[in-house]
Amino acid sequence: MEKLTHQEEEAMLWIWHLGPCFVKDILAKYADPKPPYTTLASVIKNLERKKYVKAKRYGNTYEYTPLIEESDYKRTFMTGVVNNYFKNSYKEMVSFFAKDQKISANDLKDIIDMIEKEKE
């Protein structure tokens, strides 16, 4: 799975959210100032080239459908982050965010509760 650029990732997030959609549907979701239509269309063509979406032609426009699940993308690239920056240790990653005060003790307790509930 090829890593996405920031622009591609932003467009892909909207495609995952919308499901099958057209460039105009995605563009409507962007906050102002919106990117030019042609720029967004090029970004989405790159997503098609990278096999993240498939296109279905309707006249002179295309409907785009995701080929990769959002959860699969997150899993792949979060695993890479943990491997590359935290010595392949999720514990190291959580510790980093706790030390940097990006995650609170209450958040950690909630995470532990979620893990324990999934084990049941």
Sequence and secondary structure as in RCSB ss.txt:
>XXXX:A:sequence
MEKLTHQEEEAMLWIWHLGPCFVKDILAKYADPKPPYTTLASVIKNLERKKYVKAKRYGNTYEYTPLIEESDYKR
TFMTGVVNNYFKNSYKEMVSFFAKDQKISANDLKDIIDMIEKEKE
>XXXX:A:secstr
     HHHHHHHHHHHHH SEEHHHHHHHS SS   HHHHHHHHHHHHHTTSEEEEEETTEEEEEESS HHHHHH
HHHHHHHHHHSTT HHHHHHHHHHTTSS HHHHHHHHHHHHHHH 
